[in-house]
Amino acid sequence: MSQRKQASDRFKWVVVYALLLISIGLSIYYVRKPVYLHLLGAAFISPLIAGVALTTAKGKEVCSFVEEAYSEMKQVVWPTRSATLQLTFVIVLMVTLVSVLIFCFDQMLAWLLSRLTTGG
């Protein structure tokens, strides 16, 4: 990356941080104002911050990553509704069985310990 490009990116990040600080400062200063004013302010300044950040080298990397992740998500073969219901049923059944087994084991150990400690 050239020095000029690095300097440009640094300046853009300074702008991003300045906008964030201004946004936080205004939100604190106008804390007693209605919430919709805060939301309007956030709706106005958030795209500005994102727009500046996404024009940097790191921002372009993030955009590229999101695009790649989206294309990968398109390739995923999702299970059908019936397969999902069947797997959910199997999981609930197994959890129930293991819970019952653990309960029984716990009761047997409690009975055994009470017999050993009370002598009878």
Secondary structure, DSSP 8 states (H G I E B T S, - for coil): --HHHHHHHHHHHHHHHHHHHHHHHHHHHTTTS-HHHHHHHHHHHHHHHHHHHHTSHHHHHHHHHHHHHHHHHHH-----HHHHHHHHHHHHHHHHHHHHHHHHHHHHHHHHHHHHHHT-
